[in-house]
Amino acid sequence: MSVFTYHLVKTNFFSAFKILLFPPKPKNIPGLIHAETMTVMTLGSAIFSPSRMLIRQIAVFAQWENESDVNHFLAENSTGKTLSKGWHTRLTFMRKWGKFNKFEIPHETTEFENPDSPVVAVTIARMKFTEIPRFIHWGRPVEKLVRDHPATTLSLASIKFPNTVSTFSIWKTQKEITDMVHGHSKVPKPKRHADAMKERDRKDFHFEFTTLRFKAISEFGEWNGRRNIIPNLKNN
């Protein structure tokens, strides 16, 4: 069974630019199925704010044949060595909505054994250029909902020009992310996500879009001075 990883690293401008210009490619890296390499953004920040796009912070979402390939990449590849200085989690696929090319997403879904299990959620989309203003209008309220939600332990967005956008969030329990999606959270304006999904169904923002949920296997390293970010997980 394949394994997914999500990497976050802060580096210098030159290293960040190099990783974005020459991202990990399956033809050059043993065991890599596909990777999306992006610049980190702050959820909910103003469009023209300096925190909207954090140039020296890199996010990589990747799928691998197995964990041995991940270990080899981090130890032997120059980009992998840079990423190893940051934080990453290794993930087992559980469920999906939508579709996104190049990743080999299983068709079968797996239920969480315990509704109180932590959940890692990743969304990734290729935007229609003409729909970007509409997407921003509906998307920023959802970003703020996720960013400020008491059930998340980490949440952020990322972008790859010209039109790839993604979000990453860690939730304390499966129930809490499900409540958020359906507008049942006990927070101000709880229906922001549900309303945005209705608008997307009315007229899609994207060429392709998927929401993925994962069970974390492990996490490594440090992000913004924090370790043990995923609840109830034995960390390394």
Secondary structure, 3 states (H helix, E strand, C coil): CCEEEEEEEECCHHHHHHHHHCCCCCCCCCCEEEEEEEEEECCCCCCCCCCCCEEEEEEEEEEECCHHHHHHHHHHCHHHHHHCCCEEEEEEEEEEEEECCCCCCCCCCCCCCCCCCCEEEEEEEEECHHHHHHHHHHHHHHHHHHHHCCCEEEEEEEEECCCEEEEEEEECCHHHHHHHHHCCCCCCCCCHHHHHHHHHHHCCCEEEEEEEEEEEEEEEECECCECCCCCCCCCC
